[in-house]
């Protein structure tokens, strides 16, 4: 009887510890996605202190830096610290696996760390290194899945691999020769796995929803399905500028300009109120562009001019190697607005400026035809 009582007592302690561990991770994950980085750092540093032998705390501490990168992609100042933190996780997982080769947590977080390292390398267009990370991470995640088939979070890695291994070689032919060294992908299976994680995952469900949102928008040409996941993310994390901007551009793709206008005006409001991530140049440029474009559609030309001018000014600050579509379209629309207001010299100046930029769509043809008309 005493042994039974002791067993029940110890089981309750272990269950309470697991519940505490899971609750704190969930709290920290939500803090990251809602861009409460200081709170998230406190949560995960506390988790590391209380559970020093578990890699989760260090992994999610690195995810804070990952989101700092995502919010300001052109800024590479967070890259090195992100790589260093991932290496810390990988090292800790390796130490655990030396003693316990079947430790599912160590396999899962090691595979996840290598996968995120590859994601940043692909973001920086370091394709060979990114592909090598994918090759290294996949068997680690496969092993974790075999040891714990009920772990739906590993489906995120499988889903990402299956989908992109099938799609990316067609989108980026430069990568196609590399794929002969990798297992073939399956697009439909990848979507199924991502959806399974998105609705049933423990730690990775929000990341799966993010991937599904971007996949349906970029590759599946299905903004209505993308909207479903965007709305879920914005409702759960209303202060995440990345999710909010995605919802806005999805509305634009659907032709729901009033809804898009409302979203992007809220982005500018939060920027004015110094919400983290909202006042980065890329966010301000996009918001000003779509608000200005909507005013132009509604023939509110004075307001359109204000926002499109701001967009052009911000683009001039951040465009590096070549002019962005935001800048080119803004100058085109400003030229058209000036022409419609009979400000012909101003319109000519904009069209001439347009011809000095790269051709975007039919921008050069429109500018040349307009200049012929204006000059008689």
Secondary structure, DSSP 4 states (H G I P E B T S, - for coil): -HHHHHHHHHHHHHHHHHHHHHHHHHHHHHHHHTT-HHHHHHHHHHHHHH-TT-THHHHHHHHHHHHHHHHTTT--TTHHHHHHHHHHHHHHHHHHHHH-TT-HHHHHHHHHHHHHHHHHHHHTT-HHHHHHHHHHHHHHHHHHHHH-TT-TTHHHHHHHHHHHHHHHHHH-HHHHGGGGGSPPP-HHHHHHHHHHHHHH-SSSHHHHHHHHHHHHHHTS--HHHHHHHHHHHHHH-TT-HHHHHHHHHHHHHHT-HHHHHHHHHHHHHHHHTT-TTTTSHHHHHHHHHHHHHHHHHTT-HHHHHHHHHHHHHHHHHH--SS--HHHHHHHHHHHHHHHHTT-HHHHHHHHHHHHTSPP-TTHHHHHHHHHHHHH-
